[in-house]
Amino acid sequence: MNFPNLKAALINSQIWRSIFRSGIWKDTPRDRAGHVIGNLWLHLHPVRIRPRALQWTYTWGLGGISFLLFLILTVTGVFLMFYYRPTMELAYRDMKDLEFAITLGKLLRNSHRWAAQAMLVAVILHMIRVYLTGAYKKPREFNWCIGVLLLTLTLFLSFTGYLLPWDQLDIWAVTVGTNLAAATPFLGYEGPFSSLLGVHVANDVRFVLLGGTVVGENTLLRFYVLHCVFVPLVAGALIMLHFWRIRKDSFSAAPLALPGPRSSAEGAAAPLSSASDEEKVEVWPHLVLREYVAAGFTVLFILLWSILQNAPLEELANPTVTPNPSKAPWYFVGLQELLRYFDPWIAGVMIPNLIIVGLMAIPYVNPNPKGVGYYAWRESPFAIATFLFGILLWFVLIFIGYFCRGPNFAWYWPWESWLVHKAPPPPTWDLPLWAGALLLLFYFGFGILGPRFLQREISFKPAVIFYWIFAAAAGAAIYLFGFTAGQVAALFFFLFVYYLFGFLMPQRYLRDLSWPRYLTAMVFLLMMVGVVLKIGAMVGFNLHYILALPQYNFNI
């Protein structure tokens, strides 16, 4: 009885076969297929996939990395629960014990903190990759919506965990973040029309979230339960549904090359005309091996980063001492930056919800079947350019809020010292009620109807050249009336953003959509461009409110 015979006897025994479905490994196509189908983990994959799905530059492994980071967070979070007590008296002390008294406690906390930050970045990049490769299109529309919900839950999961160390950085970041909830229309005591429902500070949505009127003991307990139990359970259920739909809707990777001659207009990455023209490869070992390599590098990165960089921990939380500046977590600091240009109910409530709903509406608004499964830059120039513009705008706001806002939220360049006193901002002004109402009516009326009813398609390049010639002439005239060069530049730059994304590109790419899809697309598009225009009006001309109804807390 040599070792191979002993191994064969063990694997073919009744006990082994009752636990594992496969027998002796024969390394045949049938055996590899049975290995995938009969394995709890691997059965989430199809037996065979297209070669494009194996390319690192197609998926970048971002979906699997995101799930792996969720598993790392689950494991490290469970271990942290053994040493953490969610009370104001003990929470910070337990953080210090993890740092100095518990073996490998610092590494455990660091791994949890940095894995959470890495998961945020990975999920965002995964969403961008899925969009750029058209993997949200039919029949994967619903799974895209699940992905958007998972991104939202990832943000909320990180936010609820932000408070648990109970240090000065975290308590004020959560205070800033939860104050936005008070501006919820109807449900927040500072929100529009809340007085109509009798909402006040002790019964609004912020009170429900905090368990009181200020961040305190009840808030810590609620955030602990949300972070450790409720949100992970919901996220875990959606992750299972997300994986199941990926399996049932089939992988989105397109064939690699066109089988016959093609025209130059089809682009360099045009897919095969038929999926049957390309031979698929087996998941085991090709894809699985790549997944394990990506997982190994991810774990190694988190481990090394956790050794080299400690998670931040400031002094014990003190509700009576307010830091200056007091900032939200970095992934919400863009919303805090928007508070410079909008009321809280718009910046903290309406815009985030419109982003979520708008992202979920994308696959139902965009009927273009081209570009599924590869980076189709030429197939969907408008959809890709608009999406990337929105992503860029979001991260620019995060950069400004995180790096360029100092004491009193004044503007400081990253290289400037916060010890230098900055003058207060200039006074702002509001449009008259009638002027603001007419301006909004014209903006949405012409913005929706103009691209639709202008029958002749405008040539793109001449239209852009004509705009800048006109802008140069009109800017010179405006400059003579006493406006500064900065105001003139801001005016025509922000108007160009509207001209490009709000008129030229919709006139070319959206006007042939059905009315429901066209209206949905244009409303979300005009609101996104409107955010940019409002920022430009505030930066260039100190215009605070376009439409103001202070008696209802309704200001735009």
Protein Blocks (a to p, Z undefined) as FASTA:
>chain_A
ZZklmmmmmmmpmklmmmpmbdcdehiaklmmmmmmmpmklmmpcfbdcfklmpmklnno
mmmmmmmmmmmmmmmmmmmmmmpccdfklmmmmmmmmmmmpghklmmmmmmmmmmmmmmm
mmmmmmmmmmmnopmbccklmmmmmmmmmmmmmmmmmmmmmmmnopaklmmmmmmmmmmm
mmgghjamkbghklmnopafklcfklmmnopabdcfklmmmmmmmmmmmmmmmmmmmmmm
mmmmmmmnopabdcfbdfbdcdfklojkbccfbfklpccddfblklmmmmmmmmmmmmmm
mmmmmmmpccdddddddfkbccddddddfklmmmmmmmmmmcfklmmmmmmmmmmmmmmm
mmmmmmcfghihiacfklmmmlmmmmmmmmmmmmmmmmmmmmmccehhiacdfkbcfkbc
cddddddddddfklmmmmmmmmmmmmmmmmmmmmbacdfklmmmmmmmmmmmmmmmmmmn
opafklmmmmmmmmmmmmmmmmmmmmmmmmmpcfklmmmmmmmmmmmmmmmmmmmmmmmn
opabfbdcfknopaZZ
